[in-house]
């Protein structure tokens, strides 16, 4: 399993945000990267609250029986680098953590990345590390 900029919690809304979401049926949040208004519906919150363990990334990491590569940017303002450390701790010795210096949440790629634009160097490093990890897992039979 390979993660990139993954959160360590299934829901990060505080109780005030949850109350607003329940009352109006949705919560709108602007994307920090694009400025686009992103809407989250009440059904999402109800599903997570009904089965919190099913949406717990650390619990999922702990249950894994295969190698896990956790890739995360050190400059990620969307998902804290502490999330990567929490996932690593949850998975224990099956986890490999790779922090990419100066990488943000999109690994320095514009969102969306135009098809004719070259990949940013840090995004290419992220891909290279993911491919290397996958190849080593295949070669070792895990």
N, C-alpha and C positions, 0 to 999 in steps of 0.2 A: 504494500500500500504506500502511495506517495501523496503527501499533502503539500499544498503551497498556500501560505498565508491563512492557515486554518484557525478558526476560533476554538477556544477550549470550553465554551459553554454553548448550550442550545439557544439560550435567550438572554439578552443583556439589558432588557428593558427594566427600569425601576418601577416601583409600585404605582407612582403617579402616571407614568406612561401606559402601564397596563390598564389602569382605571379609565383613562381617556380612550384607549383602544376598545375597551368593552362598551363604553357609553356611546361612542359615535360609529362603531363598527369598523373603523379603519384608523390607521395612524400614518401620517405623511411625514417623510423624512427626505430632505434634499441630499443627493449624492455629493459627497465632498469633492469628488473628482470631476463630475460632469455637470453638477448643478441641477440635474434632472430630478423632478419630484418622484420619489419612490413611495408606493403605497403598500402597507402591510394590512391584511384583513384580519378580522377577529377570529376566523376559523383557524388560522395559523396558531394564535395564542391558545385557543381552546385545545387544539390537538397536542401541543407541547405540554400543557398543564395536565392533560388527561393521562399522558404517558411520558413523564419526564425522563425516565431512564432510556427510553428509545431515542431521545434526542440529546444525549449527553456524550459529547465527543471524547472526554477523558475516560468514561466508562467503556466506550467502544474501543479506544486505544488499549485499555487494560485487558480487554477480552481477546484482542488479536493474538493469533498464534503464528503469524508470519512476520517477516521483517517490515519495518515501518521507516520511511524516510520523511522527515519533517523539514521542509524548506520554508524559510521565513526571512523577510527583509528586516534589517536592523532599524530602518527608518520608517517602518509601517505605522502610520498614524490611525489606520482603520481598525486593525487587530493588533493589539500590543504584542511585542516580542515575548512577554511573559506567558502568553497563550502557548507559544511553541515550547517553552520550558515546562509548562504544566502537562502538555501532551507527551513530551519526552519522559517525564517522571512517571506518568500513568502507564506508559508502555514498557518501561523498564529497559532491560538489556536487549529487547527486540528493536529499540528505536535508535535511529541515527539522526542527530540534529545538525543541520547546516544553516548557519545564519549568513546571509549575504549582506556584506557591508554596503551601505548607502541605498539599498533597495527599499522601495516603498511597497504599498499593498499590491500594486500591479507590476512589481519588479521593473519599475521605471518605464513601462510601456504606456502610451496614451490609450485612453479607453473611449471609444474603440480604436484599435490600431489599424490605420489604413493598410490595405493589402499590399500596396506598393512601397511601403515604408520599411526600411530594414529594422530588424529586431534590436532593441537597446542591448548593449553589452551585458548588463546585469541579467536581463531576461534570458539571453543566450546561455549565460553561466548556469542559471537555474535549470534550463532545459538540459544542458550537458550533464549536470549532476544527477538529474532524474534518469536520464538515459543510462548513465554509467551504473547507477544503483540497480536499475532493472536488469541490465546485462549481467552484473555480478550475481544477482539472485538467480537468474536463469542458468548461468554457468555452474553455480553451486547446487542447483536442484531444489532450491527453497521457494 
